[in-house]
């Protein structure tokens, strides 16, 4: 009994000692300019949000009635969904148009971004070239996709051409960042060894860089493809690019048909689920092969 108590006492002493050592390692950061600015900004945003909710002009709307009406609208949309202005086959065709826009923009954007991403990686290019490409990419990403589409629509007119160019433009900037960061994670020792053996730049790219990062490249490409699909739905309404997005715009803004909005939403959700499952399976297969 005494031995057990002494062992337990030793364990408690060791745990107390380790706890005290951990407390000593923890350092409370003093307030500095950045932390004060962050806290002040968060406090100001909180105050503005509370003030906004109390100062809204609700136009004598009854919140309870509005909530009940919203539930009824959702019931009509998702339980009583049906076709009115187009058939099932026509809906499939429009979904195919939207999917085609996403495929085109992803292929064009991926090919162009692959080359620019190689030049943007600091371990494969000079610092000046890398900074210029990354800076331009950051500027392009800062502008929303729909705005780029509308900018190109001035020259090409509203339609699928402006949508493809604008979405491709934004896809390139997104994939440049993703690809270049994947390239920069490559071990520099591999690149230096190939250079020492007399390999040129293209040999380094095709023998070391691409094979080592192909899984990451495909993962980022699939992710951008899913984003482009959702953008294609929006561009169908905003830029007249056609597809299921234009039908959704007509059903909601022109016909005001909740049942048709519901059936279109089901089509979009079904395709999004199919794309997600397909991309997950393809990435799993690539990882197993790798």
LOSE-411522 format. One record per residue (C-alpha): x, z, y; residue number from 1. Coordinates in steps of 0.001 Angstrom, whole numbers. Layout:
# residues N
+---------+---------+---------+-----+
:      c1 :      c3 :      c2 :   n :
+---------+---------+---------+-----+
:       X :       Z :       Y : NUM :
...
+---------+---------+---------+-----+
# end
This chain:
# residues 290
+---------+---------+---------+-----+
:      c1 :      c3 :      c2 :   n :
+---------+---------+---------+-----+
:       0 :       0 :       0 :   1 :
:    2767 :     894 :    2409 :   2 :
:    4548 :   -2369 :    1640 :   3 :
:    1327 :   -4359 :    2262 :   4 :
:     783 :   -2566 :    5552 :   5 :
:    4367 :   -3213 :    6613 :   6 :
:    4026 :   -6918 :    5715 :   7 :
:     793 :   -7157 :    7675 :   8 :
:    2407 :   -5325 :   10579 :   9 :
:    5313 :   -7746 :   10503 :  10 :
:    2952 :  -10727 :   10552 :  11 :
:    1030 :   -9301 :   13503 :  12 :
:    4295 :   -8626 :   15331 :  13 :
:    5466 :  -12196 :   14682 :  14 :
:    2150 :  -13636 :   15888 :  15 :
:    2238 :  -11491 :   19031 :  16 :
:    5817 :  -12521 :   19690 :  17 :
:    4986 :  -16259 :   19263 :  18 :
:    1932 :  -15851 :   21501 :  19 :
:    4043 :  -14287 :   24239 :  20 :
:    6629 :  -17066 :   23912 :  21 :
:    3877 :  -19693 :   24245 :  22 :
:    2552 :  -17939 :   27356 :  23 :
:    6024 :  -18004 :   28865 :  24 :
:    6278 :  -21745 :   28192 :  25 :
:    2979 :  -22388 :   29968 :  26 :
:    3685 :  -23054 :   33601 :  27 :
:     844 :  -22941 :   36091 :  28 :
:    1361 :  -25825 :   38462 :  29 :
:    1163 :  -24758 :   42103 :  30 :
:   -1136 :  -26578 :   44477 :  31 :
:     474 :  -29648 :   45979 :  32 :
:    -740 :  -32420 :   48249 :  33 :
:   -2014 :  -34652 :   45445 :  34 :
:   -3986 :  -31888 :   43694 :  35 :
:   -5489 :  -30718 :   46990 :  36 :
:   -6473 :  -34283 :   47883 :  37 :
:   -8043 :  -34770 :   44441 :  38 :
:  -10065 :  -31563 :   44695 :  39 :
:  -11197 :  -32329 :   48222 :  40 :
:  -12278 :  -35825 :   47176 :  41 :
:  -14244 :  -34508 :   44206 :  42 :
:  -15890 :  -31857 :   46391 :  43 :
:  -16826 :  -34438 :   49036 :  44 :
:  -18300 :  -36786 :   46419 :  45 :
:  -20324 :  -33939 :   44918 :  46 :
:  -21729 :  -32973 :   48322 :  47 :
:  -22561 :  -36597 :   49157 :  48 :
:  -24305 :  -37067 :   45789 :  49 :
:  -26469 :  -33967 :   46269 :  50 :
:  -27288 :  -35002 :   49831 :  51 :
:  -28196 :  -38520 :   48699 :  52 :
:  -30672 :  -37268 :   46092 :  53 :
:  -32435 :  -35092 :   48666 :  54 :
:  -32411 :  -37753 :   51416 :  55 :
:  -33713 :  -40716 :   49376 :  56 :
:  -36956 :  -42238 :   50578 :  57 :
:  -38951 :  -42127 :   47349 :  58 :
:  -42012 :  -43820 :   48948 :  59 :
:  -44342 :  -41105 :   47618 :  60 :
:  -43502 :  -42081 :   44041 :  61 :
:  -44583 :  -39595 :   41402 :  62 :
:  -41563 :  -38982 :   39188 :  63 :
:  -43693 :  -38002 :   36183 :  64 :
:  -45886 :  -41104 :   36468 :  65 :
:  -42811 :  -43282 :   36889 :  66 :
:  -41243 :  -41817 :   33748 :  67 :
:  -44439 :  -42364 :   31733 :  68 :
:  -44679 :  -45948 :   33016 :  69 :
:  -41074 :  -46596 :   32005 :  70 :
:  -41751 :  -45342 :   28479 :  71 :
:  -44787 :  -47628 :   28253 :  72 :
:  -42721 :  -50614 :   29417 :  73 :
:  -40064 :  -49880 :   26790 :  74 :
:  -42802 :  -49649 :   24174 :  75 :
:  -44113 :  -53090 :   25147 :  76 :
:  -40603 :  -54562 :   25215 :  77 :
:  -39270 :  -53289 :   21905 :  78 :
:  -42359 :  -52711 :   19761 :  79 :
:  -44578 :  -55601 :   20864 :  80 :
:  -41740 :  -58121 :   21344 :  81 :
:  -42755 :  -61738 :   20713 :  82 :
:  -42112 :  -65340 :   21782 :  83 :
:  -44192 :  -66883 :   24541 :  84 :
:  -42273 :  -69604 :   26401 :  85 :
:  -39865 :  -70699 :   23642 :  86 :
:  -39628 :  -70707 :   19870 :  87 :
:  -37277 :  -68991 :   17443 :  88 :
:  -35167 :  -72144 :   16969 :  89 :
:  -34933 :  -72670 :   20732 :  90 :
:  -33764 :  -69071 :   21089 :  91 :
:  -31070 :  -69661 :   18456 :  92 :
:  -29898 :  -72744 :   20338 :  93 :
:  -29683 :  -70812 :   23620 :  94 :
:  -27740 :  -68038 :   21900 :  95 :
:  -25374 :  -70726 :   20598 :  96 :
:  -24869 :  -72014 :   24160 :  97 :
:  -23993 :  -68508 :   25357 :  98 :
:  -21654 :  -68022 :   22403 :  99 :
:  -20014 :  -71371 :   23151 : 100 :
:  -19281 :  -70287 :   26737 : 101 :
:  -17639 :  -67118 :   25420 : 102 :
:  -15564 :  -69032 :   22851 : 103 :
:  -14321 :  -71603 :   25374 : 104 :
:  -13339 :  -69041 :   27986 : 105 :
:  -11561 :  -66891 :   25394 : 106 :
:   -9597 :  -69826 :   23930 : 107 :
:   -8558 :  -71205 :   27332 : 108 :
:   -7753 :  -67761 :   28679 : 109 :
:   -5822 :  -66708 :   25576 : 110 :
:   -3603 :  -69807 :   25490 : 111 :
:   -2683 :  -69616 :   29176 : 112 :
:   -2311 :  -65829 :   29143 : 113 :
:      30 :  -65962 :   26131 : 114 :
:    2657 :  -67920 :   28046 : 115 :
:    2200 :  -65948 :   31264 : 116 :
:    2226 :  -62696 :   29296 : 117 :
:    5636 :  -63587 :   27853 : 118 :
:    6923 :  -64182 :   31369 : 119 :
:    5299 :  -60963 :   32603 : 120 :
:    7001 :  -58787 :   29961 : 121 :
:   10062 :  -57162 :   31531 : 122 :
:   12045 :  -57213 :   28282 : 123 :
:   11582 :  -60995 :   27979 : 124 :
:   11798 :  -62098 :   31586 : 125 :
:   13368 :  -61147 :   34904 : 126 :
:   11947 :  -58259 :   36927 : 127 :
:   11033 :  -60454 :   39895 : 128 :
:    9044 :  -62922 :   37789 : 129 :
:    7362 :  -60072 :   35946 : 130 :
:    6349 :  -58313 :   39168 : 131 :
:    4932 :  -61510 :   40702 : 132 :
:    2805 :  -62367 :   37645 : 133 :
:    1570 :  -58794 :   37195 : 134 :
:     752 :  -58541 :   40897 : 135 :
:   -1293 :  -61739 :   40849 : 136 :
:   -3040 :  -60589 :   37689 : 137 :
:   -3946 :  -57253 :   39272 : 138 :
:   -5381 :  -59060 :   42313 : 139 :
:   -7504 :  -61354 :   40128 : 140 :
:   -8778 :  -58438 :   38028 : 141 :
:   -9792 :  -56571 :   41174 : 142 :
:  -12359 :  -59275 :   41950 : 143 :
:  -15479 :  -59177 :   39708 : 144 :
:  -16053 :  -62051 :   37286 : 145 :
:  -19334 :  -63077 :   38896 : 146 :
:  -17611 :  -63469 :   42272 : 147 :
:  -14969 :  -65781 :   40778 : 148 :
:  -17738 :  -67840 :   39189 : 149 :
:  -19539 :  -68141 :   42524 : 150 :
:  -16273 :  -69085 :   44260 : 151 :
:  -15683 :  -71937 :   41815 : 152 :
:  -19354 :  -72872 :   42039 : 153 :
:  -18709 :  -73934 :   45637 : 154 :
:  -16470 :  -76727 :   44335 : 155 :
:  -18025 :  -77488 :   40951 : 156 :
:  -21641 :  -76526 :   41664 : 157 :
:  -23758 :  -73992 :   39830 : 158 :
:  -23709 :  -74534 :   36098 : 159 :
:  -21652 :  -74143 :   32963 : 160 :
:  -18497 :  -75712 :   34475 : 161 :
:  -18215 :  -73089 :   37215 : 162 :
:  -19023 :  -70347 :   34697 : 163 :
:  -16285 :  -71452 :   32279 : 164 :
:  -13654 :  -71775 :   35034 : 165 :
:  -14511 :  -68463 :   36665 : 166 :
:  -14688 :  -66528 :   33406 : 167 :
:  -11455 :  -68134 :   32186 : 168 :
:   -9751 :  -67192 :   35444 : 169 :
:  -10654 :  -63539 :   34971 : 170 :
:   -9867 :  -63628 :   31221 : 171 :
:   -6335 :  -64861 :   31952 : 172 :
:   -5606 :  -61924 :   34267 : 173 :
:   -7030 :  -59433 :   31757 : 174 :
:   -5106 :  -60825 :   28794 : 175 :
:   -1841 :  -61128 :   30744 : 176 :
:   -1831 :  -57354 :   31187 : 177 :
:   -2787 :  -56717 :   27558 : 178 :
:    -310 :  -59201 :   26077 : 179 :
:    2615 :  -58238 :   28301 : 180 :
:    2208 :  -54539 :   27488 : 181 :
:    2172 :  -55393 :   23775 : 182 :
:    5390 :  -57417 :   24189 : 183 :
:    7078 :  -54631 :   26157 : 184 :
:    6524 :  -52174 :   23299 : 185 :
:    8802 :  -54269 :   21073 : 186 :
:   12119 :  -52619 :   20234 : 187 :
:   14831 :  -53909 :   22550 : 188 :
:   17366 :  -53597 :   19753 : 189 :
:   15689 :  -56442 :   17852 : 190 :
:   15858 :  -58719 :   20886 : 191 :
:   19490 :  -57809 :   21588 : 192 :
:   20427 :  -58452 :   17957 : 193 :
:   18862 :  -61911 :   18035 : 194 :
:   20610 :  -62714 :   21310 : 195 :
:   23925 :  -61590 :   19834 : 196 :
:   23382 :  -63887 :   16862 : 197 :
:   22960 :  -66862 :   19221 : 198 :
:   19162 :  -67202 :   19190 : 199 :
:   17635 :  -68825 :   22258 : 200 :
:   14544 :  -67598 :   24125 : 201 :
:   12025 :  -69609 :   22106 : 202 :
:   13576 :  -68527 :   18802 : 203 :
:   13314 :  -64897 :   19868 : 204 :
:    9643 :  -65433 :   20769 : 205 :
:    8629 :  -67117 :   17510 : 206 :
:   10864 :  -65139 :   15129 : 207 :
:   10484 :  -61615 :   16534 : 208 :
:    8021 :  -61194 :   19374 : 209 :
:    4939 :  -63041 :   18091 : 210 :
:    5178 :  -61883 :   14427 : 211 :
:    5652 :  -58260 :   15485 : 212 :
:    2738 :  -58204 :   17929 : 213 :
:     235 :  -60621 :   16366 : 214 :
:   -2124 :  -57814 :   15285 : 215 :
:   -2249 :  -56381 :   18802 : 216 :
:   -2700 :  -59826 :   20335 : 217 :
:   -5669 :  -60590 :   18109 : 218 :
:   -7202 :  -57181 :   18779 : 219 :
:   -7037 :  -57709 :   22542 : 220 :
:   -8341 :  -61262 :   22162 : 221 :
:  -11347 :  -60112 :   20128 : 222 :
:  -12055 :  -57420 :   22695 : 223 :
:  -11958 :  -59966 :   25508 : 224 :
:  -14203 :  -62286 :   23494 : 225 :
:  -16851 :  -59565 :   23312 : 226 :
:  -16527 :  -59026 :   27076 : 227 :
:  -16821 :  -62774 :   27673 : 228 :
:  -20016 :  -62879 :   25619 : 229 :
:  -21654 :  -60242 :   27806 : 230 :
:  -20351 :  -62032 :   30894 : 231 :
:  -21781 :  -65319 :   29590 : 232 :
:  -25209 :  -63681 :   29318 : 233 :
:  -24946 :  -62531 :   32943 : 234 :
:  -23595 :  -65883 :   34148 : 235 :
:  -26560 :  -67656 :   32573 : 236 :
:  -28713 :  -65955 :   35180 : 237 :
:  -26315 :  -65608 :   38127 : 238 :
:  -24680 :  -69040 :   38004 : 239 :
:  -27277 :  -71146 :   36203 : 240 :
:  -24951 :  -71609 :   33232 : 241 :
:  -27851 :  -71746 :   30795 : 242 :
:  -28011 :  -70011 :   27457 : 243 :
:  -29967 :  -66933 :   26531 : 244 :
:  -29044 :  -65287 :   29843 : 245 :
:  -31026 :  -67861 :   31791 : 246 :
:  -34051 :  -67274 :   29533 : 247 :
:  -33691 :  -63537 :   30146 : 248 :
:  -33627 :  -64177 :   33888 : 249 :
:  -36742 :  -66353 :   33718 : 250 :
:  -38623 :  -63850 :   31548 : 251 :
:  -37787 :  -60920 :   33834 : 252 :
:  -37832 :  -62518 :   37292 : 253 :
:  -40174 :  -65490 :   36978 : 254 :
:  -42639 :  -64846 :   34143 : 255 :
:  -42360 :  -61030 :   34265 : 256 :
:  -43028 :  -60963 :   30530 : 257 :
:  -41929 :  -57674 :   28959 : 258 :
:  -42565 :  -58875 :   25420 : 259 :
:  -40284 :  -61870 :   25862 : 260 :
:  -37619 :  -59683 :   27475 : 261 :
:  -37733 :  -57514 :   24371 : 262 :
:  -37270 :  -60389 :   21910 : 263 :
:  -34366 :  -61784 :   23964 : 264 :
:  -32758 :  -58341 :   24021 : 265 :
:  -33044 :  -58168 :   20229 : 266 :
:  -31269 :  -61517 :   19926 : 267 :
:  -28425 :  -60377 :   22188 : 268 :
:  -28037 :  -57051 :   20364 : 269 :
:  -28060 :  -58738 :   16956 : 270 :
:  -25318 :  -61168 :   17940 : 271 :
:  -23263 :  -58396 :   19555 : 272 :
:  -23439 :  -56385 :   16318 : 273 :
:  -22419 :  -59442 :   14266 : 274 :
:  -19437 :  -60064 :   16547 : 275 :
:  -18348 :  -56433 :   16358 : 276 :
:  -18562 :  -56312 :   12554 : 277 :
:  -16754 :  -59658 :   12205 : 278 :
:  -13927 :  -58669 :   14535 : 279 :
:  -13497 :  -55312 :   12765 : 280 :
:  -13271 :  -56985 :    9349 : 281 :
:  -10784 :  -59585 :   10585 : 282 :
:   -8561 :  -56940 :   12167 : 283 :
:   -8679 :  -54896 :    8941 : 284 :
:   -7667 :  -57942 :    6884 : 285 :
:   -4758 :  -58686 :    9226 : 286 :
:   -3525 :  -55104 :    9059 : 287 :
:   -3656 :  -55163 :    5259 : 288 :
:   -1662 :  -58391 :    5163 : 289 :
:     811 :  -57032 :    7645 : 290 :
+---------+---------+---------+-----+
# end
